[in-house]
Amino acid sequence: MSRNANRAAARTRRKSRRTSTLLSLAAVAVVITLLALEQVAVLYLISTVGVAALLTVVALADLRGAKRDTLQPAPADDSAAIGDRTLKTTTAVSAPSARAGRPRQRGR
């Protein structure tokens, strides 16, 4: 049964890829035809509608992929303190160096 499901999924992917390729080629052919016929006004219109559609998709997309937790407070913004050099720096744990496994040598 799974073998048939895999074949059906492969057929669907192939058909989807073929459709996407044909649509892309048709769009390129339309643009080339409009360029050859010097229909700049139509190209401007198509590009404006395309950019508006793209901006709408980006505006409505859930880029984060998760619901925002409203109970959690927003993180503090210390960008002004960093710019003024008034931010208290905390000591960060550094990565172990190459000498970490060797014993220390005593000073002379």
C-alpha positions as CSV (number, residue, x, y, z in Angstrom):
1,M,0.0,0.0,0.0
2,S,2.8,2.5,0.9
3,R,4.4,1.8,-2.4
4,N,1.3,2.9,-4.3
5,A,1.0,6.0,-2.0
6,N,4.7,6.9,-2.8
7,R,4.1,6.6,-6.5
8,A,0.9,8.7,-6.3
9,A,2.8,11.4,-4.3
10,A,5.7,11.3,-6.8
11,R,3.2,11.7,-9.7
12,T,1.6,14.7,-7.9
13,R,4.9,16.4,-7.3
14,R,6.0,15.8,-10.9
15,K,2.7,17.3,-12.2
16,S,3.0,20.2,-9.9
17,R,6.6,20.9,-10.9
18,R,5.6,20.7,-14.6
19,T,2.7,23.1,-14.1
20,S,4.9,25.5,-12.2
21,T,7.5,25.4,-15.0
22,L,4.9,26.0,-17.7
23,L,3.4,28.9,-15.8
24,S,6.9,30.4,-15.4
25,L,7.7,30.0,-19.1
26,A,4.4,31.6,-20.1
27,A,5.1,34.6,-17.8
28,V,8.5,35.0,-19.4
29,A,7.0,34.7,-22.9
30,V,4.4,37.4,-22.1
31,V,7.1,39.8,-20.7
32,I,9.3,39.2,-23.7
33,T,6.4,39.8,-26.1
34,L,5.4,43.0,-24.3
35,L,9.1,44.2,-24.5
36,A,9.3,43.4,-28.2
37,L,6.0,45.3,-28.9
38,E,7.2,48.2,-26.7
39,Q,4.2,48.0,-24.4
40,V,5.9,49.7,-21.5
41,A,2.6,50.9,-19.9
42,V,1.3,47.3,-19.6
43,L,4.6,46.2,-18.2
44,Y,4.4,48.9,-15.5
45,L,0.9,47.9,-14.7
46,I,1.8,44.2,-14.4
47,S,4.9,45.0,-12.2
48,T,2.8,47.3,-9.9
49,V,0.1,44.6,-9.4
50,G,2.8,42.0,-8.8
51,V,4.6,44.1,-6.2
52,A,1.3,44.9,-4.5
53,A,0.4,41.1,-4.4
54,L,3.8,40.3,-3.0
55,L,3.6,42.9,-0.3
56,T,0.1,41.6,0.6
57,V,1.4,38.0,0.9
58,V,4.2,39.1,3.1
59,A,2.0,41.2,5.3
60,L,-0.5,38.4,5.8
61,A,2.1,35.7,6.2
62,D,2.8,34.2,9.6
63,L,6.6,34.5,9.5
64,R,7.1,33.4,13.0
65,G,5.2,30.2,12.7
66,A,3.8,30.3,16.3
67,K,1.2,32.3,18.2
68,R,2.5,35.2,20.1
69,D,2.4,34.7,23.9
70,T,0.7,37.9,25.3
71,L,1.5,37.0,28.9
72,Q,5.2,37.3,28.4
73,P,6.6,40.8,28.8
74,A,8.5,42.4,25.9
75,P,12.3,42.2,26.2
76,A,14.1,45.4,27.4
77,D,15.6,47.4,24.6
78,D,19.1,48.6,25.6
79,S,20.1,49.9,22.2
80,A,20.4,53.5,23.5
81,A,22.5,52.3,26.4
82,I,24.8,50.4,24.1
83,G,25.2,53.5,21.9
84,D,25.9,55.7,24.9
85,R,28.3,53.1,26.4
86,T,26.3,53.1,29.7
87,L,25.3,49.5,29.5
88,K,26.6,47.4,32.4
89,T,28.4,44.5,30.8
90,T,28.2,41.1,32.2
91,T,31.0,38.6,32.2
92,A,30.4,36.0,29.6
93,V,31.7,32.5,29.8
94,S,34.4,32.1,27.2
95,A,34.8,29.0,25.1
96,P,37.5,26.6,26.4
97,S,40.8,27.2,24.9
98,A,43.3,24.8,23.4
99,R,45.2,24.8,26.7
100,A,42.2,23.6,28.7
101,G,43.5,20.0,29.0
102,R,47.1,20.9,29.9
103,P,48.2,21.8,33.4
104,R,49.4,25.3,34.1
105,Q,53.1,26.1,34.1
106,R,54.3,28.0,37.1
107,G,55.9,31.4,36.6
108,R,59.7,31.7,36.9
